[in-house]
Amino acid sequence: MFEQKEALQIAKTSESMANQSRRSTKLSQRCSSLTLQDEAHALLSHSCSPDVCSSKGSQLRKQVSTSSLRPERQTRAMQLNVSRCRRSESFTVPDSIMVTLLQALAQTGVPLSEAKFFEALVRQAGAKRPLPSIAQLYRSFLPALRRQHELALCHSLRHRDAFVFLHEATTDDGQAALGLSLLPLNRLGQSPLLLGIEILEQLSHPLVARAVARMLSEGHVLFHRVLAVVTSGGLPMIQAFAANGILGAVLPAALHVPCLYHQLELVMELWQDKLERLLSLQQLLEETFGRRPSLRHRYSLFLKEHELKLSLPVSNRQAGPEIWLEKATGLAEHLPVLREFVATDEVEGPIMAKLQSTLVENDKELMAEATFVAEHAQGLLAMARFLHQTGEPLAHQIYGELDSLRISFSYHLDARLGPNTEQHLALCPPQLAKEFREILAQSLSRLEHLFDSHPAMPTLKAVRALDPKQLGAVGWSQIEHDQGIPGLSEVPEMEWFRYQHLAEAAPADISLPQWWEAQAEQLPVLSPLARRYLWLPVCSPKSPFLPGGFFNLKVAEDGFTEEGARLLCMLRYNRKLL
C-alpha cells in the first residue's frame, strides 16, 4: 500500500515537471535572446498605438519597471508584449533615419528609457525611469550618431552634379553662423542636406570666404560638380562670390544665385516704409486686438451681427514684409467696420483712444492707402507665392513673371492708377497721389536693378528655351548668341530641329520633368542641359537657424561642445531627409 502511494506521488511529480518543462520551452521559444538593438528596431518598426496597448499597460509596467526582474528578462518581457500588440494592428514602416538613430543609440549601450529624443517610446512602453541630462546624453550617444549621420550623408551624396546653398544668421549679441547645404541632381524637388555649420565673429567678406572653403572641403563638395551656389544676397555674400572671391577660386564653373525672394522682399519693404499711416494703424491693431483675445471675440461677434465674413488683418513688423503687405490688402474692407466698432465698444484706455482718433482723423488717407495696396500690391504678393512653390521646376518661368511685374508698375506709372484708388484720392490732398506714384517708381527702379545686376538673370532668360511652350517666343537666333546656358548654342542643328518638331506636339498641361525624360533618347544633348537648368534653384530653402534652433542651445549649461551643438543642428535638419 505504501509503495503504491509512493509510486503515485512520483508520477504526479514527474507530470508536473513535464508540464513546467513544456511551458518553459514555449516561453523560451517566444522570448528568444534579443539584443537591445533588436529591441530598438522592433519598437520602431512595430510601435503600437496607445489604444491597442492600453489594456496591456498595467502588465507592461510591472514587467518593465519592477526591480525584481533582471535586465535580460525586462527586455524579453517588453518584446513579448510588443509582439502581442503587433498582431492586433497593422503598422506603417518607420522613417529610416529614426531606425538608424535608434540603432546607433543601442550600439552605445544606452537603454531606451534613457533617451530623451525617444521619450514617446518610453511612455508607450510604460517605463518610468528618470531621464538623464543633456550632457549625459551627449557623452553617451552623440559620437555614434555622428558616425551614422556621416554614413547616411555619404550614401545620399553619391551623385556628382549638385546645387549648393549658404544659410546665414546673426544674433542680437553679434554672434554669426554660416550653414552649407547641398542638393544633388538625383534629389531634385526635395529639400537639400545640411553638410556643415561654421561659427563666425561676423559676416565679413574674408571670414565668409574662408568658412565656405573649409566647409566645401570637409563636406567633400569639391568632388562634386557644383552647378550653382544660392545665397541670401547680402553684401558679404556678394563680395565673397565676386569674380575675385571664393566662387572664382574654388568653384569656377558654378553660377552665383542671390535669393530672388530676398530681392523681392527689398521691394515689399519699400511699401511698408512709405505707407506710414497704414503702418501706424497696423501697429495699433497689434497692440490692441492682437494682445486682447476678449476684444477680438467681441469684434468677431460684431462682424457676425453685420453678416460680414472678414478676418481681422492683425500683423506686426517682425512678421516680415510679405505678411504685412498681405494683411494690409484686407484693411480697405475693415476700416468702415472698425470705426463703427471702436466707437461703440466699451473698452477704454489710452491705446484704444489713440486707435479711435487715428481712425477718425486719418479716415480718408487710410482708405486711400489701403485701397492703393489692395489694387497695386497683388502682383508682388503673387510673385512671392510663386517663389514659394516647391516640387516642380520654376527657373523657366521666373523671367516672364518678373517681366510682367515690371510692366505692371510701368503701366500704372505712365497711365492712371487703379479706379478705386483714384476714387479715394479725389477726396485727399494732391500730395498723396504723388506719394503713391513715387512708391511705384521706386519699386520699378528696384526691379530694373534686379534685371541688370542679378548674376543669374542671363541664365533665367535663356532657360526659357528649354520649355517647349516658350520655344517659339524665344527663337533660335536669340539663343545662338546667348551665353546664359553654357553648351546651349553647341546643340547640333538636326537635334534642334527635332526639338522644335517635338515641342509643337507637346500637350498644354505638360509636366516638364516627365516630358524631357520621355525625350531623352531623341534629344541626347538637350536633355542633360534641361535636367540641370530647369531645376536651377532661385530661392534659399528653409534655414537651419530658425527661432528655437541652433542659437537657443546653451552650449556650456547643457554640456555641449560647439561641435556637438553643430552636429545636433545637422541631425535635426537632415532627420526627415536621409
Secondary structure per residue as TSV (DSSP state, phi and psi in degrees):
chain	resnum	aa	ss	phi	psi
A	1	M	-	360.0	-45.1
A	2	F	H	-63.6	-39.1
A	3	E	H	-66.4	-35.8
A	4	Q	H	-64.9	-43.1
A	5	K	H	-62.3	-42.2
A	6	E	H	-63.8	-40.8
A	7	A	H	-64.8	-40.1
A	8	L	H	-63.2	-40.9
A	9	Q	H	-64.6	-40.5
A	10	I	H	-64.4	-39.8
A	11	A	H	-63.2	-43.9
A	12	K	H	-62.4	-42.4
A	13	T	H	-62.2	-42.2
A	14	S	H	-63.9	-42.3
A	15	E	H	-63.7	-41.0
A	16	S	H	-62.7	-43.4
A	17	M	H	-65.2	-36.8
A	18	A	H	-65.3	-43.5
A	19	N	H	-61.8	-43.5
A	20	Q	H	-62.9	-39.1
A	21	S	H	-64.1	-41.2
A	22	R	H	-64.2	-42.5
A	23	R	H	-62.9	-41.0
A	24	S	H	-63.8	-39.0
A	25	T	H	-64.4	-44.2
A	26	K	H	-61.2	-44.0
A	27	L	H	-64.8	-40.4
A	28	S	H	-67.0	-32.3
A	29	Q	H	-67.9	-39.8
A	30	R	H	-75.0	-33.5
A	31	C	T	-110.5	60.6
A	32	S	-	-64.4	157.1
A	33	S	-	-62.3	126.9
A	34	L	-	-123.2	142.4
A	35	T	-	-86.4	166.5
A	36	L	H	-64.3	-30.5
A	37	Q	H	-66.9	-41.1
A	38	D	H	-61.0	-42.1
A	39	E	H	-64.0	-41.1
A	40	A	H	-61.1	-46.3
A	41	H	H	-64.5	-38.3
A	42	A	H	-66.2	-40.4
A	43	L	H	-65.3	-39.4
A	44	L	H	-72.2	-40.5
A	45	S	H	-75.5	-26.8
A	46	H	T	-135.6	36.5
A	47	S	-	-68.4	121.8
A	48	C	-	-84.8	159.6
A	49	S	-	-73.1	155.7
A	50	P	H	-56.8	-34.5
A	51	D	H	-65.4	-40.5
A	52	V	H	-69.9	-37.8
A	53	C	H	-90.7	-7.0
A	54	S	G	-61.6	-36.7
A	55	S	G	-69.6	-20.7
A	56	K	G	-96.1	0.5
A	57	G	H	-58.3	-50.1
A	58	S	H	-61.8	-47.2
A	59	Q	H	-62.9	-40.4
A	60	L	H	-66.6	-39.4
A	61	R	H	-63.4	-39.0
A	62	K	H	-62.1	-41.3
A	63	Q	H	-74.8	-33.0
A	64	V	H	-88.6	-40.7
A	65	S	H	-88.2	-27.2
A	66	T	-	-63.0	139.4
A	67	S	T	-82.2	-9.0
A	68	S	T	-75.2	-19.5
A	69	L	S	-87.3	139.9
A	70	R	-	-72.8	157.7
A	71	P	H	-54.7	-39.9
A	72	E	H	-68.5	-31.5
A	73	R	H	-73.4	-33.9
A	74	Q	H	-61.2	-41.5
A	75	T	H	-61.7	-45.3
A	76	R	H	-66.4	-39.4
A	77	A	H	-64.4	-41.5
A	78	M	H	-64.9	-42.5
A	79	Q	H	-64.8	-37.3
A	80	L	H	-61.7	-43.8
A	81	N	H	-72.2	-36.4
A	82	V	H	-62.8	-36.8
A	83	S	H	-64.5	-39.5
A	84	R	H	-63.9	-44.3
A	85	C	H	-62.9	-33.4
A	86	R	H	-61.6	-35.1
A	87	R	T	-76.5	-11.7
A	88	S	T	-95.8	-6.9
A	89	E	S	-151.2	151.1
A	90	S	-	-91.5	143.2
A	91	F	-	-124.8	152.3
A	92	T	-	-88.6	154.8
A	93	V	-	-73.1	132.6
A	94	P	-	-76.5	165.4
A	95	D	-	-62.9	136.7
A	96	S	H	-63.5	-33.9
A	97	I	H	-66.9	-34.1
A	98	M	H	-64.9	-42.6
A	99	V	H	-62.1	-43.9
A	100	T	H	-62.4	-45.5
A	101	L	H	-63.5	-42.5
A	102	L	H	-70.6	-35.3
A	103	Q	H	-65.0	-40.7
A	104	A	H	-63.5	-38.5
A	105	L	H	-62.6	-42.2
A	106	A	H	-66.5	-34.5
A	107	Q	H	-65.2	-26.6
A	108	T	T	-80.7	-8.0
A	109	G	T	88.4	9.6
A	110	V	-	-83.4	125.2
A	111	P	-	-62.9	153.7
A	112	L	G	-58.9	-37.6
A	113	S	G	-70.6	-6.2
A	114	E	G	-111.5	19.4
A	115	A	-	-107.1	111.8
A	116	K	G	-65.1	-34.1
A	117	F	G	-68.9	-16.9
A	118	F	G	-118.2	35.9
A	119	E	H	-62.1	-32.2
A	120	A	H	-63.2	-39.3
A	121	L	H	-65.3	-36.8
A	122	V	H	-65.2	-45.2
A	123	R	H	-64.3	-37.6
A	124	Q	H	-64.3	-37.7
A	125	A	H	-75.8	-13.6
A	126	G	T	92.0	2.6
A	127	A	-	-75.9	146.2
A	128	K	-	-123.6	24.9
A	129	R	-	-73.1	145.8
A	130	P	-	-69.0	148.0
A	131	L	-	-86.0	145.2
A	132	P	-	-78.3	176.2
A	133	S	-	-76.2	166.0
A	134	I	H	-60.5	-38.3
A	135	A	H	-61.2	-42.8
A	136	Q	H	-62.7	-42.5
A	137	L	H	-62.9	-41.9
A	138	Y	H	-60.4	-47.5
A	139	R	H	-66.0	-28.5
A	140	S	H	-81.8	-50.0
A	141	F	H	-127.3	-8.1
A	142	L	H	-63.7	-36.9
A	143	P	H	-59.5	-41.0
A	144	A	H	-67.4	-39.0
A	145	L	H	-64.4	-34.3
A	146	R	H	-61.8	-44.1
A	147	R	H	-64.0	-43.8
A	148	Q	H	-64.2	-39.3
A	149	H	H	-65.4	-42.9
A	150	E	H	-64.2	-40.6
A	151	L	H	-64.0	-42.4
A	152	A	H	-64.9	-39.2
A	153	L	H	-64.4	-45.1
A	154	C	H	-59.2	-38.0
A	155	H	H	-67.4	-36.1
A	156	S	H	-82.9	-17.4
A	157	L	T	-109.3	32.6
A	158	R	-	-76.3	-23.4
A	159	H	-	-73.3	132.9
A	160	R	S	-78.4	-39.7
A	161	D	E	-75.6	135.1
A	162	A	E	-158.2	161.7
A	163	F	E	-110.1	142.9
A	164	V	E	-114.2	140.8
A	165	F	E	-123.3	137.9
A	166	L	E	-113.3	127.8
A	167	H	E	-110.8	137.0
A	168	E	E	-130.8	152.6
A	169	A	E	-157.1	149.4
A	170	T	E	-137.1	134.0
A	171	T	-	-91.7	174.9
A	172	D	T	-64.9	-29.7
A	173	D	T	-86.6	8.3
A	174	G	S	91.5	-2.8
A	175	Q	-	-70.2	138.2
A	176	A	E	-127.7	152.6
A	177	A	E	-140.9	147.5
A	178	L	E	-127.4	125.0
A	179	G	E	-113.6	147.2
A	180	L	E	-124.8	124.3
A	181	S	E	-124.8	160.5
A	182	L	E	-139.1	138.9
A	183	L	E	-121.3	105.1
A	184	P	E	-68.1	156.5
A	185	L	G	-67.1	-20.1
A	186	N	G	-85.9	3.6
A	187	R	G	-119.7	27.1
A	188	L	T	-60.3	140.0
A	189	G	T	89.1	-5.6
A	190	Q	S	-107.0	178.2
A	191	S	-	-81.5	150.5
A	192	P	-	-72.6	169.6
A	193	L	E	-107.1	129.7
A	194	L	E	-76.5	123.2
A	195	L	E	-104.1	-24.8
A	196	G	E	-170.5	159.5
A	197	I	E	-136.7	134.1
A	198	E	E	-121.7	136.2
A	199	I	E	-93.9	127.1
A	200	L	E	-119.5	152.8
A	201	E	S	-68.2	-37.5
A	202	Q	S	-161.4	162.9
A	203	L	-	-88.5	74.6
A	204	S	-	-106.7	164.6
A	205	H	H	-56.8	-53.2
A	206	P	H	-66.8	-37.8
A	207	L	H	-67.2	-41.0
A	208	V	H	-63.1	-43.8
A	209	A	H	-61.8	-45.5
A	210	R	H	-66.7	-40.3
A	211	A	H	-65.1	-41.6
A	212	V	H	-62.7	-45.4
A	213	A	H	-61.3	-40.3
A	214	R	H	-65.8	-45.1
A	215	M	H	-68.8	-36.1
A	216	L	H	-62.6	-39.5
A	217	S	H	-71.3	-47.8
A	218	E	H	-67.8	-31.7
A	219	G	T	-86.3	5.8
A	220	H	T	59.1	26.9
A	221	V	G	-72.5	-23.4
A	222	L	G	-65.7	-17.7
A	223	F	G	-82.9	-8.9
A	224	H	S	-92.9	162.4
A	225	R	E	-97.8	98.5
A	226	V	E	-78.9	119.0
A	227	L	E	-86.1	-33.7
A	228	A	E	-156.6	152.0
A	229	V	E	-122.5	119.4
A	230	V	E	-100.0	126.6
A	231	T	E	-125.8	175.9
A	232	S	-	-71.7	-25.1
A	233	G	-	96.9	6.8
A	234	G	-	-69.7	163.7
A	235	L	H	-59.6	-44.8
A	236	P	H	-58.4	-35.5
A	237	M	H	-70.7	-41.0
A	238	I	H	-60.2	-43.6
A	239	Q	H	-68.1	-40.8
A	240	A	H	-66.7	-26.2
A	241	F	T	-109.9	23.4
A	242	A	S	-73.2	178.0
A	243	A	T	-59.2	-33.4
A	244	N	T	-100.9	15.5
A	245	G	S	-99.2	-155.9
A	246	I	H	-66.1	-32.2
A	247	L	H	-64.5	-45.7
A	248	G	H	-68.3	-30.5
A	249	A	H	-84.3	-41.5
A	250	V	H	-103.0	-38.6
A	251	L	-	-124.2	71.1
A	252	P	T	-65.0	-25.6
A	253	A	T	-93.7	-3.4
A	254	A	-	-84.8	144.2
A	255	L	E	-92.4	132.3
A	256	H	E	-87.6	125.0
A	257	V	E	-122.2	92.7
A	258	P	E	-62.4	135.8
A	259	C	-	-55.0	122.1
A	260	L	H	-69.7	-30.7
A	261	Y	H	-65.9	-37.9
A	262	H	H	-62.5	-40.1
A	263	Q	H	-65.2	-37.3
A	264	L	H	-68.7	-34.4
A	265	E	H	-61.9	-33.2
A	266	L	H	-62.6	-34.0
A	267	V	H	-72.8	-42.9
A	268	M	H	-67.6	-33.3
A	269	E	H	-62.4	-31.4
A	270	L	H	-59.5	-43.3
A	271	W	H	-65.1	-40.9
A	272	Q	H	-64.4	-36.7
A	273	D	H	-78.4	-34.6
A	274	K	H	-80.6	-32.0
A	275	L	-	-88.1	75.6
A	276	E	H	-67.7	-38.7
A	277	R	H	-64.8	-44.0
A	278	L	H	-65.2	-38.1
A	279	L	H	-65.0	-42.9
A	280	S	H	-63.1	-41.0
A	281	L	H	-64.3	-42.0
A	282	Q	H	-61.4	-38.8
A	283	Q	H	-66.2	-39.5
A	284	L	H	-66.1	-39.9
A	285	L	H	-63.8	-36.7
A	286	E	H	-67.1	-39.7
A	287	E	H	-73.5	-20.7
A	288	T	H	-105.4	-74.6
A	289	F	G	-65.4	-36.4
A	290	G	G	-67.6	-25.5
A	291	R	G	-111.4	2.2
A	292	R	-	-127.8	96.5
A	293	P	H	-58.9	-35.5
A	294	S	H	-65.3	-35.5
A	295	L	H	-68.2	-41.0
A	296	R	H	-63.5	-37.8
A	297	H	H	-64.9	-43.4
A	298	R	H	-65.2	-37.4
A	299	Y	H	-67.1	-37.3
A	300	S	H	-62.1	-42.3
A	301	L	H	-65.1	-36.9
A	302	F	H	-62.9	-41.2
A	303	L	H	-65.5	-38.9
A	304	K	H	-66.0	-38.4
A	305	E	H	-61.7	-34.2
A	306	H	T	-93.2	7.6
A	307	E	T	55.8	45.1
A	308	L	-	-111.8	128.9
A	309	K	-	-101.0	78.2
A	310	L	-	-125.3	150.5
A	311	S	-	-115.3	135.9
A	312	L	-	-62.5	123.2
A	313	P	-	-82.5	65.1
A	314	V	-	-86.0	130.4
A	315	S	-	-150.3	173.9
A	316	N	-	-139.5	168.5
A	317	R	G	-66.2	-30.6
A	318	Q	G	-69.4	-16.3
A	319	A	G	-71.1	-13.9
A	320	G	-	102.9	153.3
A	321	P	H	-64.5	-31.7
A	322	E	H	-66.6	-47.0
A	323	I	H	-63.8	-41.2
A	324	W	H	-61.3	-46.1
A	325	L	H	-65.9	-37.3
A	326	E	H	-64.2	-42.7
A	327	K	H	-69.0	-35.8
A	328	A	H	-66.0	-28.2
A	329	T	T	-65.8	-22.4
A	330	G	T	-92.7	-3.0
A	331	L	H	-70.8	-28.5
A	332	A	H	-58.7	-37.6
A	333	E	H	-73.7	-28.2
A	334	H	H	-84.3	-29.6
A	335	L	H	-55.9	-48.6
A	336	P	H	-61.4	-38.2
A	337	V	H	-70.2	-39.9
A	338	L	H	-62.5	-42.4
A	339	R	H	-59.3	-45.6
A	340	E	H	-65.8	-41.1
A	341	F	H	-66.8	-48.1
A	342	V	H	-63.9	-34.6
A	343	A	H	-68.6	-30.5
A	344	T	H	-100.0	-13.2
A	345	D	-	-73.9	150.8
A	346	E	-	-88.7	-6.0
A	347	V	-	-68.3	132.3
A	348	E	-	-118.5	170.4
A	349	G	S	137.4	160.5
A	350	P	H	-64.3	-35.4
A	351	I	H	-70.1	-42.7
A	352	M	H	-65.6	-35.4
A	353	A	H	-65.1	-39.6
A	354	K	H	-66.5	-39.5
A	355	L	H	-62.0	-42.7
A	356	Q	H	-65.0	-43.2
A	357	S	H	-66.8	-35.5
A	358	T	H	-64.5	-42.8
A	359	L	H	-66.5	-31.7
A	360	V	H	-84.0	-48.3
A	361	E	H	-71.1	-37.2
A	362	N	T	-105.7	30.8
A	363	D	H	-55.0	-55.6
A	364	K	H	-68.7	-42.2
A	365	E	H	-66.1	-39.9
A	366	L	H	-63.7	-41.9
A	367	M	H	-63.8	-39.3
A	368	A	H	-66.5	-43.8
A	369	E	H	-65.1	-44.8
A	370	A	H	-64.0	-39.2
A	371	T	H	-68.4	-38.3
A	372	F	H	-60.1	-44.0
A	373	V	H	-64.5	-45.0
A	374	A	H	-61.9	-33.4
A	375	E	H	-89.1	-30.9
A	376	H	H	-114.9	-8.9
A	377	A	S	-97.4	-1.7
A	378	Q	H	-63.4	-33.6
A	379	G	H	-64.8	-41.0
A	380	L	H	-62.0	-46.0
A	381	L	H	-66.1	-38.4
A	382	A	H	-64.6	-38.0
A	383	M	H	-66.3	-39.3
A	384	A	H	-63.6	-43.9
A	385	R	H	-63.9	-36.3
A	386	F	H	-63.0	-41.3
A	387	L	H	-70.5	-20.5
A	388	H	T	-78.3	-10.6
A	389	Q	-	-65.6	145.3
A	390	T	-	-135.5	163.5
A	391	G	S	90.8	-14.7
A	392	E	S	-133.4	149.1
A	393	P	-	-66.2	140.7
A	394	L	-	-119.7	-18.3
A	395	A	H	-56.6	-34.2
A	396	H	H	-73.7	-12.7
A	397	Q	H	-105.7	-14.1
A	398	I	H	-60.4	-47.9
A	399	Y	H	-60.0	-44.7
A	400	G	H	-64.5	-39.9
A	401	E	H	-65.5	-44.3
A	402	L	H	-65.8	-38.0
A	403	D	H	-65.9	-38.7
A	404	S	H	-63.8	-39.7
A	405	L	H	-65.2	-40.3
A	406	R	H	-63.5	-42.7
A	407	I	H	-64.4	-38.0
A	408	S	H	-62.2	-46.2
A	409	F	H	-64.4	-40.8
A	410	S	H	-65.0	-39.1
A	411	Y	H	-63.4	-50.1
A	412	H	H	-70.7	-20.2
A	413	L	H	-76.3	-37.0
A	414	D	H	-84.4	-33.5
A	415	A	S	-104.1	-158.1
A	416	R	-	-80.0	158.6
A	417	L	-	-73.8	178.5
A	418	G	-	-58.1	150.4
A	419	P	H	-60.4	-41.2
A	420	N	H	-68.2	-37.1
A	421	T	H	-64.7	-44.5
A	422	E	H	-61.2	-36.1
A	423	Q	H	-63.9	-43.3
A	424	H	H	-77.1	-29.7
A	425	L	H	-67.0	-25.6
A	426	A	T	-63.1	-21.5
A	427	L	T	-97.1	1.6
A	428	C	S	-116.2	166.4
A	429	P	-	-61.9	149.7
A	430	P	H	-60.1	-24.6
A	431	Q	H	-60.4	-31.6
A	432	L	H	-65.7	-38.3
A	433	A	H	-63.4	-38.1
A	434	K	H	-64.1	-38.2
A	435	E	H	-63.8	-40.5
A	436	F	H	-64.2	-43.7
A	437	R	H	-66.7	-32.2
A	438	E	H	-66.3	-38.2
A	439	I	H	-62.5	-44.7
A	440	L	H	-64.8	-39.3
A	441	A	H	-65.9	-42.6
A	442	Q	H	-70.4	-35.1
A	443	S	H	-63.0	-43.9
A	444	L	H	-63.0	-39.7
A	445	S	H	-62.9	-41.2
A	446	R	H	-68.8	-35.7
A	447	L	H	-67.3	-40.9
A	448	E	H	-61.7	-40.5
A	449	H	H	-63.6	-37.0
A	450	L	H	-62.6	-43.6
A	451	F	H	-63.6	-36.3
A	452	D	H	-82.6	-30.2
A	453	S	H	-111.1	-18.8
A	454	H	-	-67.0	124.6
A	455	P	T	-65.6	-20.4
A	456	A	T	-95.0	-0.8
A	457	M	H	-62.8	-41.1
A	458	P	H	-59.8	-36.2
A	459	T	H	-68.8	-42.2
A	460	L	H	-65.6	-29.2
A	461	K	H	-73.7	-39.0
A	462	A	H	-77.8	-28.8
A	463	V	G	-68.1	-14.3
A	464	R	G	-60.3	-25.8
A	465	A	G	-67.9	-16.9
A	466	L	G	-88.7	2.3
A	467	D	S	-100.8	114.3
A	468	P	T	-54.9	-30.5
A	469	K	T	-78.7	-16.0
A	470	Q	T	-105.1	-3.1
A	471	L	H	-59.4	-41.5
A	472	G	H	-63.6	-35.8
A	473	A	H	-74.7	-29.0
A	474	V	H	-79.0	-53.8
A	475	G	-	85.7	144.2
A	476	W	H	-70.5	-34.9
A	477	S	H	-60.5	-36.2
A	478	Q	H	-72.0	-40.4
A	479	I	H	-68.1	-34.5
A	480	E	H	-61.3	-31.6
A	481	H	T	-104.7	4.7
A	482	D	-	-95.3	127.4
A	483	Q	-	-103.6	19.8
A	484	G	S	-65.7	-32.5
A	485	I	S	-121.4	107.8
A	486	P	T	-58.7	129.4
A	487	G	T	97.2	-13.1
A	488	L	G	-68.9	-37.8
A	489	S	G	-76.1	-8.8
A	490	E	G	-96.8	6.0
A	491	V	S	-65.2	132.7
A	492	P	-	-55.7	144.0
A	493	E	H	-61.3	-38.5
A	494	M	H	-65.6	-39.1
A	495	E	H	-67.5	-35.4
A	496	W	H	-65.7	-43.4
A	497	F	H	-63.6	-36.9
A	498	R	H	-64.2	-39.7
A	499	Y	H	-63.3	-42.4
A	500	Q	H	-61.1	-41.1
A	501	H	H	-65.7	-44.1
A	502	L	H	-67.4	-33.9
A	503	A	H	-66.6	-34.8
A	504	E	H	-64.0	-29.7
A	505	A	T	-94.1	2.4
A	506	A	-	-67.5	137.7
A	507	P	-	-67.4	160.3
A	508	A	T	-67.3	-40.7
A	509	D	T	-92.9	48.8
A	510	I	-	-68.5	140.2
A	511	S	-	-102.0	108.7
A	512	L	H	-57.8	-45.4
A	513	P	H	-58.5	-42.8
A	514	Q	H	-69.1	-38.8
A	515	W	H	-64.3	-46.0
A	516	W	H	-69.5	-32.6
A	517	E	H	-65.2	-37.6
A	518	A	H	-71.1	-26.2
A	519	Q	T	-99.7	13.5
A	520	A	T	-60.1	-38.3
A	521	E	T	-73.3	-37.4
A	522	Q	T	-79.9	-24.2
A	523	L	-	-124.5	69.5
A	524	P	T	-69.0	-25.7
A	525	V	T	-89.3	-40.6
A	526	L	H	-72.8	-34.7
A	527	S	H	-59.7	-47.0
A	528	P	H	-62.2	-36.7
A	529	L	H	-63.8	-42.0
A	530	A	H	-63.2	-41.4
A	531	R	H	-62.3	-37.5
A	532	R	H	-76.6	-45.2
A	533	Y	H	-95.8	-24.3
A	534	L	T	-65.5	-32.0
A	535	W	T	-92.8	12.0
A	536	L	-	-54.9	119.2
A	537	P	-	-72.3	140.0
A	538	V	-	-119.8	-3.1
A	539	C	S	-137.0	153.1
A	540	S	-	-73.2	140.9
A	541	P	-	-79.5	-172.2
A	542	K	-	-54.7	135.0
A	543	S	-	-83.8	143.6
A	544	P	T	-77.3	-3.6
A	545	F	T	-108.9	36.2
A	546	L	-	-71.1	161.0
A	547	P	T	-54.7	137.6
A	548	G	T	87.0	3.8
A	549	G	S	-105.1	-122.6
A	550	F	G	-58.1	-46.6
A	551	F	G	-72.1	-12.7
A	552	N	G	-89.7	-2.1
A	553	L	-	-78.6	117.3
A	554	K	-	-84.2	96.9
A	555	V	T	-58.3	-51.3
A	556	A	T	-69.5	-44.2
A	557	E	T	-68.6	-37.7
A	558	D	T	-86.5	-0.1
A	559	G	T	82.7	11.3
A	560	F	-	-89.6	143.6
A	561	T	-	-83.5	168.9
A	562	E	H	-63.0	-35.3
A	563	E	H	-64.8	-39.8
A	564	G	H	-65.4	-38.2
A	565	A	H	-64.7	-40.2
A	566	R	H	-64.0	-42.6
A	567	L	H	-63.4	-43.3
A	568	L	H	-62.6	-38.8
A	569	C	H	-63.1	-41.1
A	570	M	H	-67.4	-39.1
A	571	L	H	-62.8	-41.8
A	572	R	H	-65.7	-41.7
A	573	Y	H	-68.9	-40.2
A	574	N	H	-92.5	-2.3
A	575	R	T	-55.5	-42.1
A	576	K	T	-95.9	6.5
A	577	L	T	-106.8	-26.0
A	578	L	-	-84.7	360.0
